[in-house]
């Protein structure tokens, strides 16, 4: 998971329609609200191209590459009735573009994993550290501590790392060091289905490639005399894997970081 600056959506698409509905929904009677949301759903769906662009054409959660029309426009705080909680949903966020993310169908849909043999995917789940503090309005959201990691919160994106051998996501924080941060990572991996088998295998392959490239870079760096052309070409090749636009780049960036080679690259990439 790489951090996404969702403020860039203002530059990527026209927000007039969804902003108008966001302003209007609070005045809609409770009995008519679901109909209003359903009648205006095309307004958040229209954001898909912009979300796709600012998210580097990838799922914001998994970093899997998406075709332009493939991603789901997903509400971080679910707009409708929640699963696993007695709550009608965060209807006041239905048309708040700050609340939408772009998710791969594997992340967003609840379905059985073919290896784990249990249902995964976010669906309409939104677990909290303390369910008794569930918000009933925008003003009371400040009392919530969401379990699920949010790709628009940079510190959240640092809480997951990857096993180099298997490509499997895992918590970066040990349970004994910080049980809450550990729990957030564990449950996010589960709800977002980040440990899907083909994704794990692809991460493992990419991490293995980057490890070899890093070892070659280390050899080039200490060679006397140094082959500057080969040295810089090697850096450029590694950048192809760790740039924010690359698929599963956070796993590849982890390899470079653990090898202690980030100083070889532009600070912005790290």
Secondary structure, 3 states (H helix, E strand, C coil): CCCCCHHHHHHHCCCHHHHHHHHHHHHCCHHHHHHHHHHCCHHHHCCHHHHHHHCCCECCCCCCECCCCCCEEEECCCCCCCECCCCCCCHHHCCCHHHEEEECHHHHCCEECCCCCCEECCCCECCECCHHHCCCCHHHHHHCCECCCCCCCCCHHHCEEECCCCCCEEECCCCCCCHHHHHHHHHHHHHCCCCCHHHHHHHHHHHHHHHHHHHHHHHHHHCCCCCHHHHHHHHHHHHHHHCCCCCCHHHHHHHHHHCCCHHHCCHHHC
